[in-house]
Amino acid sequence: MNASYASYAFALLRIVAGVLFAMHGSQKLLGFPGDGSTVPVASLMGVAGIIELVGGLLIAVGLFTRVAAFLASGQMAVAFFMAHFPKGPLPIENQGEPAVLFCFIFLFIAAHGPGIWSLDGLRTSRSVR
């Protein structure tokens, strides 16, 4: 891949991963998409839903990206070890592949920063002027 396209590919990864993560939260909190069932907000799954919905949207638009991605990465690590690991250590056996992928994608985003097409980028460029 030509290096000139890398920033665009990263922005697309950040946006798509953020939107997909937010959809997990909206499903838990709002019942959409899905069958309409929700979880109590004041529960462990409710807190996870808040992190997923708010964190996913922040990651997608690139606002407070490093913090949001770091928190989302940690939540996915906790989710893997609480919900999936007890079923077996390998993600392919315990259906934990999405949690592991989200964890490491968000860890990379936290380390890399928001990149192009981000509100953080707009905030930074305005403060430099």
N, C-alpha and C positions, 0 to 999 in steps of 0.2 A: 504494500500500500504506500502510496506517495505520502510523505510526511506532511504535505500541505493539507491533506484531508483528515489528519489525526484529530485536530481540534473539533472538527465537525462531527466526527464519529463519537468522540467523547461526549460532546453536548447531547447528541441523540441518545447515548447510553444513559446519561444522567436524567434526561427528561423521561424516557420510557420507563426506566427503573423507578423513578419517583412516582409516576402516574400509577404504575402497577401496584406499588406499595401502598399508595393512598387508597386504591380500590379495596385492598384487604381491610383497611381501617373503616372505610365507608360501609363495607359489608357487615362488619361487626357492630358498628354504631348506628347505622341508618337502615340496614337490611337491604341495601342496594349496592351492587347487583346481587341477586340471590332471591331467596324465598321470602324475604321480608322479616325474618327472625333477627333479633338483636340480642346483645348481651348487656347486662347492667354496667353503667359507666363506672360505678364504684367497685368494680371487681378487677381481678388481675387481667382478664381478657378485655375489659373496658379500658384500662390504662394502656394495654397493648394497642387497642384500636385507636386511641387518641394519638399515640406516638406514630402509628402507621399513617393515619389520615393527615395529621398536621405535618409530621416529618416528611412524608412522601410529597405533599404539595410544596413544602419549602425546598426540597431537593429538586423537584421538577422545575420550579421557577428560578432556582439558584439564589435563594435568599437565606442568609445564615447557613450556607451550605455545609461548611465543615462541621459545625456543631450538630446540625440536624442529621447529617450522614453518620457521624460518630455515634450518636444516640441510637439511630436506627440499626447500625451494625451491632452494637451491644445488645439491643433487644432481640435481634435475630440469633445471636449466639446463645442468649438465655433461652429463647424459644426452642432452639435445637436441643440443648441439653435437658430442658425440662420435659418437652413433649415428644421428642423423637429418639434421643439417645437411649432411654429406657427400653425401647423396642429392639435395640441392637445398635452396635457401634457404627455401622456403615450407612451413609445416607441413602444409598440405593436400596437397602433393605428396610429402612425405617421411614421412608417417604420424606426425608429431611433435605432433599436436594434444593428445593426453593429457599429454605432457610439458610443453608450454607452459601448458596450463590448470592442471595441478597446481602448476607453478612460481609462477604469479601468484596462485592461490588461497592457497597457503601463504605467499607474501610478504605478502598482505593480512592473513592470520591473525597473522603475526608482528608486523605493525605495529599491528593492532587489539587484540590480546590475546585471552585465552580466552573472555571473555563469560560468559553464564549457563550453568548445567548443567556446570560444570567443577570439577575438583578444585583447580585454582589458585584459583578463586573461594572455595571452602571454606577453603583455607589462609589466604587474605588476610583473610576475614571473621573467622576465629578469632584471627589475630594483632592485629587492630584492637581486639578486645574487651578 
